[in-house]
Amino acid sequence: MAAGDAQRLLRYWSDGPGLARWAAAGRPYNTLTAELHRAGIPAGSVPALARRIYSEVYGHEPQVTLPRQGADEEETSSALAVALTAGASAATLTSILARAGGVGTAAKRVTDLLNLPELTKPPAAVKLPRGAGARIQVRGTVENVQRRAAYLVKAAKRLAPPLLAGDPDAIDAAKAAEARHYEAHRAATAKRAEAARAAAEKAAAATPSAAGEVMLGWRAKLDERTTADCRAAHGKNFDALHPPSIGLPGAAHVNCRCEAVDAFEGAGRIDDAKLAAAEEGAA
């Protein structure tokens, strides 16, 4: 395949109309491969092209690999994110967690305690909005998978010590505490998914700038409950494809009531440095 053709196809499938044909599927890599075949791409070119497109969108290769023995949280979390996106089995996820430092032989008992069917369920297939909205919603899905992987590693590290010690009272206490962690994680996941959907819908009607930015406005509900970050972001604009450090409106924190609106004419951009300063000043 000529270099120009490959580049054109990469743009179409990773950043253009083709993105909506595969990225929202429960098994995105399998769906992408099938769609490339259906589009008439030469069979010999499909594997390499599919890997390149997938990596461009998801930020990692589609193959599931085990981390090193004694891996740190970051390495274990990265491996889990790949496995979760691929729809790997509970056994594979357990094998990955078993290699995390501090978990080891407790991995199977940890995964037995966690709600793995719920935690490993692929995101529901959704109809993606057009244009830049599709990219924003897919990025929201990717972020939630990464956060889910990080949660699993932290949960395993919290549960492993009492399980390894074999103290029934400590195990019961750890299980009760983990139920609270899980509910907080589930609520935050739902908030991020809704924020991505709302921003994607709003961005679908926006016209990208010459630099490819999709500018939206940040509107906060201003009252005594408004956090310093949300107050500092209020009335300013941001690139929805590269959100500020606090995330998208509606998901800056678990009680966030902000919303994405059309870009404010003449308003400045949200400045991450000023957000940090605002939060520090409120502490």
C-alpha positions as CSV (number, residue, x, y, z in Angstrom):
1,M,0.0,0.0,0.0
2,A,1.4,3.4,-1.0
3,A,2.3,5.8,1.9
4,G,-0.2,8.4,0.7
5,D,-3.0,5.8,0.7
6,A,-2.1,4.5,4.2
7,Q,-2.1,8.1,5.6
8,R,-5.5,8.8,4.0
9,L,-6.9,5.6,5.4
10,L,-5.4,6.4,8.9
11,R,-7.1,9.8,8.9
12,Y,-10.5,8.4,7.8
13,W,-10.5,5.5,10.3
14,S,-8.9,7.2,13.3
15,D,-10.1,10.8,13.0
16,G,-12.8,10.9,10.3
17,P,-16.2,9.3,9.6
18,G,-14.7,5.8,9.8
19,L,-14.1,6.2,13.6
20,A,-17.8,5.8,14.3
21,R,-17.9,2.5,12.5
22,W,-15.7,0.7,15.0
23,A,-14.5,2.6,18.1
24,A,-17.8,2.4,20.0
25,A,-18.0,-1.4,19.7
26,G,-17.6,-3.7,22.7
27,R,-14.6,-5.3,21.0
28,P,-13.2,-2.4,19.0
29,Y,-10.1,-4.1,17.5
30,N,-12.1,-7.0,16.2
31,T,-14.8,-4.7,14.8
32,L,-12.1,-2.5,13.1
33,T,-10.5,-5.5,11.4
34,A,-13.9,-6.6,10.1
35,E,-14.7,-3.1,8.9
36,L,-11.4,-2.8,7.0
37,H,-12.1,-6.1,5.3
38,R,-15.6,-5.0,4.5
39,A,-14.3,-1.7,3.0
40,G,-12.2,-3.7,0.5
41,I,-8.7,-3.1,2.0
42,P,-6.4,-5.7,0.7
43,A,-6.3,-8.6,3.2
44,G,-2.5,-8.5,3.4
45,S,-2.6,-4.9,4.5
46,V,-5.3,-5.2,7.1
47,P,-3.4,-6.4,10.1
48,A,-0.7,-3.7,10.1
49,L,-3.2,-0.9,9.2
50,A,-5.6,-2.1,11.9
51,R,-2.8,-2.0,14.6
52,R,-1.8,1.4,13.5
53,I,-5.3,2.9,13.6
54,Y,-6.1,1.2,16.9
55,S,-2.9,2.5,18.5
56,E,-3.6,6.0,17.2
57,V,-7.0,6.1,18.9
58,Y,-6.4,4.1,22.1
59,G,-2.8,4.9,22.7
60,H,-1.6,1.3,23.0
61,E,-1.2,-1.9,20.9
62,P,-4.2,-4.3,20.8
63,Q,-2.2,-7.3,22.0
64,V,-2.6,-8.3,25.7
65,T,0.7,-8.9,27.4
66,L,1.6,-9.8,31.0
67,P,3.6,-7.2,33.0
68,R,6.9,-8.1,34.7
69,Q,6.8,-10.0,38.0
70,G,6.6,-7.5,40.8
71,A,5.4,-4.7,38.4
72,D,4.5,-1.3,39.9
73,E,1.0,0.2,39.7
74,E,1.6,2.1,36.5
75,E,2.9,-1.0,34.5
76,T,0.1,-3.2,35.9
77,S,-2.5,-0.6,35.2
78,S,-1.4,-0.2,31.6
79,A,-1.5,-4.0,31.0
80,L,-5.0,-4.1,32.6
81,A,-6.2,-1.3,30.4
82,V,-5.2,-3.2,27.3
83,A,-6.9,-6.3,28.6
84,L,-10.1,-4.6,29.5
85,T,-10.3,-2.9,26.1
86,A,-9.8,-6.3,24.4
87,G,-12.5,-7.9,26.5
88,A,-10.0,-10.3,28.1
89,S,-11.3,-13.0,30.5
90,A,-11.3,-12.9,34.3
91,A,-8.5,-15.4,34.2
92,T,-6.3,-13.1,32.2
93,L,-7.0,-10.2,34.5
94,T,-6.2,-12.3,37.5
95,S,-2.8,-13.3,35.9
96,I,-2.0,-9.6,35.3
97,L,-2.9,-8.7,38.9
98,A,-0.8,-11.6,40.2
99,R,2.3,-9.9,38.8
100,A,1.7,-6.7,40.7
101,G,4.0,-6.0,43.6
102,G,2.3,-6.8,46.9
103,V,-0.5,-8.9,45.4
104,G,1.0,-12.1,44.1
105,T,-0.7,-15.2,45.3
106,A,-3.6,-13.3,46.7
107,A,-4.7,-12.3,43.1
108,K,-7.3,-15.1,42.7
109,R,-8.9,-14.4,46.1
110,V,-8.9,-10.6,45.3
111,T,-10.7,-11.1,42.0
112,D,-13.2,-13.5,43.6
113,L,-14.1,-10.7,46.0
114,L,-14.3,-7.9,43.4
115,N,-17.4,-7.6,41.1
116,L,-15.4,-8.7,38.0
117,P,-18.4,-9.3,35.7
118,E,-19.5,-5.7,36.3
119,L,-15.9,-4.3,36.3
120,T,-14.8,-6.1,33.1
121,K,-18.0,-5.6,31.1
122,P,-17.1,-3.8,27.8
123,P,-18.6,-0.4,27.4
124,A,-22.1,-0.6,25.8
125,A,-22.1,0.1,22.1
126,V,-23.3,3.6,21.4
127,K,-24.1,5.7,18.4
128,L,-21.3,8.2,18.1
129,P,-22.0,11.8,17.1
130,R,-20.5,13.1,13.9
131,G,-17.2,14.9,13.4
132,A,-15.2,15.9,16.4
133,G,-17.9,14.7,18.7
134,A,-16.9,11.1,17.9
135,R,-13.3,11.7,18.9
136,I,-14.4,13.3,22.2
137,Q,-16.7,10.5,23.2
138,V,-14.1,7.8,22.3
139,R,-11.5,9.6,24.4
140,G,-14.0,9.6,27.2
141,T,-14.4,5.9,26.9
142,V,-10.6,5.4,26.8
143,E,-10.2,7.5,30.0
144,N,-12.8,5.4,31.8
145,V,-11.1,2.2,30.8
146,Q,-7.7,3.6,32.1
147,R,-9.4,4.7,35.4
148,R,-11.0,1.3,35.7
149,A,-7.7,-0.4,35.3
150,A,-6.1,1.9,37.9
151,Y,-9.0,1.1,40.3
152,L,-8.5,-2.6,40.0
153,V,-4.8,-2.3,40.9
154,K,-5.5,-0.1,43.9
155,A,-8.3,-2.4,45.0
156,A,-6.0,-5.5,44.7
157,K,-3.3,-3.7,46.8
158,R,-5.9,-2.8,49.5
159,L,-7.4,-6.3,49.7
160,A,-4.2,-8.4,49.3
161,P,-2.6,-7.8,52.8
162,P,-5.6,-8.9,54.9
163,L,-6.2,-11.9,52.6
164,L,-2.5,-12.9,52.8
165,A,-2.6,-12.5,56.6
166,G,-5.7,-14.6,56.9
167,D,-7.4,-12.5,59.6
168,P,-11.2,-12.9,59.2
169,D,-12.0,-9.7,61.0
170,A,-9.5,-7.7,58.9
171,I,-10.8,-9.3,55.7
172,D,-14.4,-8.4,56.6
173,A,-13.3,-4.8,57.3
174,A,-11.4,-4.6,54.0
175,K,-14.4,-5.9,52.1
176,A,-16.7,-3.3,53.6
177,A,-14.2,-0.5,52.9
178,E,-13.7,-1.8,49.3
179,A,-17.5,-1.7,48.7
180,R,-17.3,2.1,49.5
181,H,-14.3,2.6,47.2
182,Y,-16.2,0.7,44.4
183,E,-19.3,2.8,44.7
184,A,-17.2,6.0,44.6
185,H,-15.4,4.7,41.5
186,R,-18.7,3.7,39.8
187,A,-20.2,7.1,40.5
188,A,-17.1,8.9,39.0
189,T,-17.2,6.6,36.0
190,A,-20.8,7.5,35.3
191,K,-20.1,11.2,35.7
192,R,-17.2,11.1,33.2
193,A,-19.2,9.1,30.7
194,E,-22.1,11.6,30.8
195,A,-19.7,14.6,30.6
196,A,-18.0,13.1,27.5
197,R,-21.4,12.4,25.9
198,A,-22.6,16.0,26.6
199,A,-19.3,17.6,25.3
200,A,-19.3,15.3,22.3
201,E,-22.9,16.3,21.4
202,K,-22.0,20.0,21.8
203,A,-18.8,19.6,19.8
204,A,-20.6,17.8,16.9
205,A,-22.1,21.2,16.0
206,A,-18.9,23.2,16.4
207,T,-16.5,24.0,13.6
208,P,-12.9,23.1,14.3
209,S,-10.3,25.9,14.0
210,A,-7.6,25.9,11.4
211,A,-5.4,24.3,14.1
212,G,-7.9,21.5,14.5
213,E,-9.1,22.7,17.9
214,V,-12.8,22.3,19.0
215,M,-13.4,25.2,21.3
216,L,-16.3,25.0,23.9
217,G,-17.2,27.1,26.9
218,W,-17.2,26.1,30.5
219,R,-20.2,27.2,32.5
220,A,-20.3,26.6,36.3
221,K,-23.3,26.9,38.6
222,L,-22.0,29.7,41.0
223,D,-23.0,29.4,44.6
224,E,-21.5,28.5,48.0
225,R,-20.9,24.9,46.8
226,T,-18.8,25.8,43.7
227,T,-15.3,24.6,44.0
228,A,-12.3,26.8,43.4
229,D,-11.4,25.0,40.2
230,C,-14.9,25.2,38.7
231,R,-15.1,28.9,39.6
232,A,-11.8,29.6,37.9
233,A,-12.9,27.7,34.8
234,H,-16.3,29.4,34.6
235,G,-16.8,31.7,31.6
236,K,-13.6,30.5,29.8
237,N,-13.1,28.3,26.8
238,F,-11.2,25.1,26.3
239,D,-10.3,22.7,23.5
240,A,-12.7,19.8,23.9
241,L,-10.1,17.4,22.2
242,H,-7.6,18.3,24.9
243,P,-9.5,19.1,28.1
244,P,-8.0,21.0,31.0
245,S,-6.3,19.0,33.9
246,I,-9.6,18.9,35.8
247,G,-11.4,17.1,33.0
248,L,-14.6,18.0,31.2
249,P,-17.4,20.1,32.6
250,G,-19.6,17.9,34.7
251,A,-16.8,15.6,35.8
252,A,-14.3,17.9,37.5
253,H,-15.3,16.1,40.7
254,V,-18.0,13.8,41.8
255,N,-20.5,16.6,42.6
256,C,-19.6,18.7,39.6
257,R,-22.6,20.6,38.2
258,C,-20.8,22.4,35.4
259,E,-21.7,22.1,31.7
260,A,-20.1,22.5,28.3
261,V,-21.7,25.3,26.2
262,D,-20.9,27.0,23.0
263,A,-17.6,28.9,23.2
264,F,-17.8,32.3,24.8
265,E,-17.0,35.1,22.3
266,G,-13.8,36.9,23.2
267,A,-13.2,34.9,26.4
268,G,-9.8,33.6,27.4
269,R,-8.8,29.9,27.6
270,I,-8.8,27.9,30.8
271,D,-5.3,28.0,32.2
272,D,-4.2,24.9,34.1
273,A,-1.7,26.9,36.1
274,K,-4.4,29.2,37.3
275,L,-6.7,26.3,38.2
276,A,-3.9,24.9,40.4
277,A,-3.4,28.3,42.0
278,A,-7.2,28.6,42.6
279,E,-7.3,25.2,44.3
280,E,-4.3,26.0,46.4
281,G,-5.8,29.3,47.5
282,A,-9.0,27.5,48.6
283,A,-7.2,24.8,50.6
